[in-house]
Amino acid sequence: MGRRGPAPKSDSLRMLDGNPSKRPLKDKPTGAKPQDVPTCPAWLSPEAKREWRRVTPELIRLGLVTRLDQVAIAGYCISYSCWRRCQEVLIAQGNVYVTNRGQIRPRPEVEIARMSGDTMKSLASELGLTPASRECIHMAQPGREIDPMEALLDGANQGGKR
């Protein structure tokens, strides 16, 4: 039996969101240290490595990932690469084919793309890469200082009734 409700957020995500529940945090996020940065596995395909290089720097900058997240990021990148290859085949050859008996069947790439897309979406959500998962995070805009009074009022608003 699975758990009910949304998956719990990591401490890093809760801190970016302002920890609205005010529950104690296990670890205070301090940003990624060089020894904590996940490294791109050499065995990833070239397409998956390109996706790794695209998303990982931003995740590191936000302090959302550490070396422990290497497998989740790699899984996302592999799923993306597989989905992308299937999409290229489907664009070039269409979503269906005709069998030797004249029957119209969906290409295997349709189902593979669907499964890869589902896995990619799930992992992207876990990593904070989807619009919905980012909507839950109130990130400070780069180069903009947070007004102390605004932060104080925001904290008071989160604890009281609206």
N, C-alpha and C positions, 0 to 999 in steps of 0.2 A: 504494500500500500504506500503510495507516494505522499509527500507532504502537501498540505493545503496552502493556498496563497502564493504570493510571489516569492521567488528565491531570495534569501537574505543577501544584503549588500555587503561587500567587503568593507573593512575599516577605511581604506583609501577612498572608496566611493562615498561612504558616509561623511567623511571629513570634507570632501569637495561639495557635498550637498548641505554642509553646515551642521551635520549630526542633529537633524530635527527631533529625533526620538530622545536625545540627551542621554542615551544609554552609555555606560562606560566603554571606551574603546580598548581593545586588547593591545594594540600597538599604535603608537602615534606615527603617521606616515611622515617620513623625513625626506622623501624624494629618493630616486634611485642612485645608489653609489656605484662607481665603476665596477666593483666586484659583483654587484647585484644585477647588472644588465644582462638580459638573456642574449645569447649569441645565436645567430642563424645557423641551423644545422646544415652541414655540407651536403647531405644527401637529398635536400629539397630540389625539386625541378627548377629550371631557370625561371619559369613563370611564378612559381611559389616564392622563390627568392626575391623577385621584384616586388611582390605583394608584401613580403616581410619588410623589405627596405622602405616601403611606402607607409606602413602602419606603425611599426615598432618605435621609430623615433618619437612620434607624438605620444604614444602610450607611456614611454619612458619620461618624456618631458612633464606629463601630467602626474607622474608618480603612481600610475595604475598597475604597473607590472614589475616583476622581479625575475630573477633567474628561474624561480619555481614555475613561472608561467610559460616557459619555453615550449612545452608540449601543446598547451592550448593554442598558442599563437601559431605553431607549426601546423596543427590540425586545421585551424582556420585557413591558413595559406594553401595547404594541400587541397582542401575543399574548394577554395576559390579557383585554384588552377584547374581542377577537374571540371568544375562548372563552366569555366571559360572555354576549355577545349571542346566540351560538348556543344556549347553555344555556337562555336565556329563551325562545327560539323553541321548543325541544324540550319544555320544560315546558308551554308553552301549547298546542302543536299535536301533540305526540307524536313518536316517533322514525320513524314510517313514514307513508306516504300512499298513496292508491289512484289509479292512473293512469286515463286515459280508457278504457282497455281492461279495467279491473277488476283489474289486477295490483297487488300490494302491493310497494312499493319503499321503501328507506330514504330519509329526507329528506337533501338535500345537506348540511344543517347538522351531521349526524352525522359525516361525514368531515371537514368544516371544523373542527369542535370537536376532533376527534381530532388533526388536524395542528397546530392552534393550541396544544392542550394539550401535545403533544410538544415544540414549540418553546419554550413557556413553561417547561416543566420543565427543559429543557436549559439555557436562559439563567438560570433561577433557581438551578440547581445551580452554574453558573459564578460567580454573584454571591454565593453563600453563603446563599441564601434557603430551601433545603429542609432538612428534618430531617436527612437523611443528610449533607449538606454541612456543616451546623452541628455534627454529631456529631464531625467531624474537627477542630473548632476548640475549644480549651479557653479559653473566654472568662472573664475575671475578672468576678465579679458586681459590679454597681454598688454603691458605698458600702461594699464589703468590702475592707479592706486585705489584701494578700498577706503572710503571715508569711515573713520572710526565711529562717528555718530550713526551712519547708515548701518554699520555692522551691529552696533548696540541695539538700534531699533529693530533690525531684522531678527536678532536673537530674541527680543521681547515679543515680537509678533508671532514667532514660532511657538513660544511657550504658552501664550494666552489664547483666548477665544478669538475667532475671526468674525 
